[in-house]
């Protein structure tokens, strides 16, 4: 589980108490609440801040779940890419073997044809 550290202080400005939160980004919607007597309620302010922090914590957990799922997908894609590279390498090796074998066969056939042409040429010349 992740931890969130927050420094919450009660600060007085012009006779009005309010909550100062560090880091300031967490201070969203922490305006003072008034109780029935019309006085600023520290308990209400702290309650709102805790509710807000709990919401941030839930968002953080949701983000961590998305990151974990994304990392799993990335690993699967990496494995697929590795397998694809191996398959491509195997195909290239098989292609090279096939082409080399065909070249050897073609060379042999070409030699046979050349020998026949030369033989026929000598035969025709000797007639």
C-alpha positions as CSV (number, residue, x, y, z in Angstrom):
1,X,0.0,0.0,0.0
2,X,1.1,3.5,-0.7
3,X,1.5,6.1,1.9
4,X,0.6,9.8,1.6
5,X,2.3,12.3,3.9
6,X,0.4,15.6,4.5
7,X,1.3,18.4,6.8
8,X,-2.0,20.0,8.1
9,X,-1.8,23.1,10.3
10,X,-4.4,25.3,11.8
11,X,-3.5,28.9,10.9
12,X,-5.2,32.1,12.0
13,X,-5.7,35.0,9.6
14,X,-7.5,38.1,10.7
15,X,-9.0,36.3,13.6
16,X,-10.4,33.4,11.3
17,X,-9.0,29.9,11.7
18,X,-8.4,27.9,8.6
19,X,-6.5,24.8,7.5
20,X,-3.2,25.1,5.6
21,X,-2.2,22.0,3.8
22,X,1.3,21.2,2.5
23,X,1.6,20.4,-0.4
24,X,-0.8,23.1,-1.5
25,X,-2.2,20.9,-4.3
26,X,-4.1,18.9,-1.7
27,X,-6.0,22.0,-0.4
28,X,-8.8,21.7,-2.9
29,X,-12.2,22.4,-1.3
30,X,-11.0,22.8,2.2
31,X,-12.9,26.0,2.9
32,X,-14.1,26.3,6.5
33,X,-17.5,24.9,7.4
34,X,-19.7,26.6,10.0
35,X,-21.4,24.7,12.8
36,X,-24.9,25.5,14.1
37,X,-23.6,28.3,16.3
38,X,-22.0,30.0,13.4
39,X,-18.4,29.3,14.5
40,X,-15.8,27.8,12.3
41,X,-15.6,24.1,13.1
42,X,-12.1,22.7,13.1
43,X,-13.6,19.2,13.2
44,X,-15.6,19.9,10.0
45,X,-12.5,21.2,8.3
46,X,-10.4,18.2,9.2
47,X,-13.3,15.9,8.2
48,X,-13.4,17.5,4.7
49,X,-9.6,17.3,4.4
50,X,-9.6,13.6,5.4
51,X,-12.4,12.9,2.9
52,X,-10.5,14.6,0.2
53,X,-7.3,12.7,1.1
54,X,-9.2,9.5,1.1
55,X,-10.5,10.3,-2.4
56,X,-6.9,11.1,-3.6
57,X,-5.7,7.8,-2.1
58,X,-8.5,5.9,-4.0
59,X,-7.4,7.7,-7.2
60,X,-3.8,6.7,-6.5
61,X,-4.8,3.0,-6.0
62,X,-6.8,3.1,-9.2
63,X,-3.8,4.6,-11.1
64,X,-1.5,1.9,-9.7
65,X,-3.9,-0.8,-10.9
66,X,-3.9,0.8,-14.4
67,X,-0.1,1.1,-14.4
68,X,0.2,-2.6,-13.3
69,X,-2.2,-3.7,-16.0
70,X,-0.3,-1.6,-18.6
71,X,3.0,-3.1,-17.5
72,X,1.6,-6.6,-17.9
73,X,0.4,-5.8,-21.4
74,X,3.8,-4.3,-22.2
75,X,5.5,-7.5,-21.0
76,X,3.1,-9.6,-23.2
77,X,3.9,-7.4,-26.2
78,X,7.7,-7.7,-25.6
79,X,7.3,-11.5,-25.4
80,X,5.3,-11.5,-28.7
81,X,7.9,-9.3,-30.3
82,X,10.7,-11.6,-29.2
83,X,8.9,-14.6,-30.6
84,X,8.2,-12.8,-33.9
85,X,11.8,-11.9,-34.2
86,X,12.8,-15.5,-33.6
87,X,10.3,-16.7,-36.2
88,X,11.5,-14.1,-38.8
89,X,15.1,-15.2,-38.1
90,X,14.1,-18.8,-38.7
91,X,12.2,-17.9,-41.9
92,X,15.3,-16.0,-43.2
93,X,17.6,-18.9,-42.4
94,X,15.2,-21.3,-44.2
95,X,15.0,-19.0,-47.2
96,X,18.8,-18.7,-47.3
97,X,19.1,-22.5,-47.2
98,X,16.5,-22.9,-49.9
99,X,18.1,-20.3,-52.2
100,X,21.6,-21.7,-51.7
101,X,20.3,-25.2,-52.6
102,X,18.5,-23.8,-55.7
103,X,21.6,-21.9,-56.7
104,X,23.7,-25.1,-56.4
105,X,21.1,-27.1,-58.5
106,X,20.9,-24.3,-61.1
107,X,24.7,-24.2,-61.3
108,X,24.8,-28.0,-61.9
109,X,22.2,-27.8,-64.6
110,X,24.0,-24.8,-66.2
111,X,27.2,-26.8,-66.3
112,X,25.5,-29.8,-67.9
113,X,23.9,-27.5,-70.6
114,X,27.3,-25.9,-71.3
115,X,28.9,-29.3,-71.7
116,X,26.2,-30.3,-74.1
117,X,26.5,-27.1,-76.1
118,X,30.3,-27.5,-76.3
119,X,30.0,-31.1,-77.3
120,X,27.4,-30.4,-80.0
121,X,29.6,-27.6,-81.3
122,X,32.6,-29.9,-81.6
123,X,30.3,-32.6,-83.2
124,X,29.0,-30.1,-85.7
125,X,32.4,-28.9,-86.5
126,X,33.8,-32.4,-87.1
127,X,31.0,-33.3,-89.5
